[in-house]
């Protein structure tokens, strides 16, 4: 749901030498968004045919689930919009061919590219809006920002992905559960029967922390350990629930958002999802009203993160939180850079997340009312190691061999 405080929990060490990633010299985030709405009729036809074929396969499953009310199913994403999103926003070519020949391959590509092309952010949907006008975004607003590649938080990213996968003919189910011990604060998706009847995959594109690939729920109790970007994580599977655990060093637990979830090891429980029950949007209404600040927020550490945006540039984390910029580097370290002015914050956004409109960033910074600290050369750049788990499973390599 939020950035879990994991990035801020790294213990930095001061680096006196100039950084290898100065803001003015960093590579821009590659992003392609075509303004003209040019659509391939063959792609649209293929998507429609595939949808009809696979609708019958899981129609009975949807009828069995009484909590899947018409509200979610009434959110309309046309085949034209789906085609445009895949080609221009996510940069996926020949989606119609992939859908007919390799349904799982297309699902993998959608999951991965969503992390690379859609920022996890609360700039446009919260801080750029005056406090008195904040509310849960409508479906039309979600669709507009997602088609433009501007991202959002779990509600926007995963609800939109649910509708996208549904129009493509996937048997997708919206689920919810606890985030950091707080019920109904996370929205995500389970996809059934991708290749074989009975298969289940977690498709998570809106957790801020990386889950680059569909996670097969074919293990009995505990999944392998996975490593994506800076994060080491695993899952535990119960009869009706799926628990997600992250590795966090003991010394950093006081800086995280984990509140009541302390354990004798460095594995921390992050979320617990009910995977047996489909959820409709009303189920999330109250907690999402707090997330989008439509209601006065309760005192919870997850709301102390400030204005943030995160994206993964070629699999490497880029994270901006208020006046701090975090970059995952190629040498298994994470760089933390202090941004000393509004101009430096705007420059960082322009370099790494240009899809977020400049006027929205300015409004967000104004409403956030940031107070910048005085410049200190010893605090400009700090670097901390990223701990890798030696036996972690690399799903990209496993899937590449299939």
Secondary structure, DSSP 8 states (H G I E B T S, - for coil): ---TTTTTTS--EE--S--SS-GGGS---------S----HHHHHHHHHHHHHHHHHHHHHHHH-TT--HHHHT----HHHHHHIIIIIS----HHHHHHH-HHHHHHHHHHHHHHHS-EESIIIIITS-GGG-----HHHHHHHHHTT--BSHHHHHHHHHHHHHHTT-EEEEEEEEETTEEEEEEEEEEE-SSSTT-EEEE-SSSSS---S-EE---SSB---EEETTEEEEEEE-SSEEEEEEE--GGGGGGSS-TT---SSSEEEEEEEE-SS---GGGGHHHHHHHTTSS---S-GGGGS-SEEEEEETTEEEEEETTEEEEE-TTSEEEEEE--SHHHHHHHHHHH-TTS-HHHHHHHHHHHT-------GGGSEEEEE----TT-B-HHHHHHT-
